[in-house]
């Protein structure tokens, strides 16, 4: 099992590479990450007007 420090260091590195990453699980094989689907952030705003577009 990874130590708390190892988990935190791995998470920091993964977050630097992919800001939306989450820890999915921790086990004897290490830390497992869950990565956001491509375009998820853009989908949140799909079809919604931005302040510059609103009339």
C-alpha positions in Angstrom: 0.0 0.0 0.0 1.3 3.5 -0.8 1.9 5.9 2.0 -0.1 9.1 2.4 2.9 11.1 1.1 3.2 8.8 -2.0 -0.5 9.3 -2.7 -0.2 13.0 -2.4 2.9 13.2 -4.6 1.4 11.0 -7.3 -1.9 13.1 -7.2 0.1 16.4 -7.5 2.0 15.1 -10.6 -1.2 13.7 -12.2 -3.0 17.0 -11.5 -0.2 19.0 -13.1 -0.5 16.9 -16.2 -4.4 16.7 -16.3 -6.1 19.3 -14.0 -9.4 17.4 -13.9 -8.0 14.1 -12.7 -9.5 12.4 -9.6 -8.3 9.6 -7.4 -10.4 6.6 -8.2 -8.9 4.2 -5.7 -5.9 3.3 -3.7 -4.7 -0.3 -3.2 -1.7 -2.6 -3.0 -0.9 -1.9 -6.7 -0.8 1.9 -6.1 -3.1 4.8 -6.9 -5.7 4.5 -9.7 -6.8 7.8 -11.3 -9.9 8.7 -13.2 -9.5 11.1 -16.0 -12.2 13.5 -17.3 -13.7 12.7 -20.6 -12.4 14.8 -23.4 -14.7 17.8 -23.9 -16.6 17.5 -20.5 -15.8 21.1 -19.5 -16.9 22.4 -22.9 -20.1 20.3 -22.7 -21.1 22.1 -19.5 -21.5 25.3 -21.5 -22.9 23.8 -24.7 -26.0 25.7 -25.8 -25.8 28.3 -23.1 -25.1 32.0 -24.0 -22.1 33.7 -22.6 -22.4 37.2 -21.3 -21.1 38.7 -24.5 -23.6 36.6 -26.5 -26.7 37.4 -24.4 -28.8 40.2 -25.8 
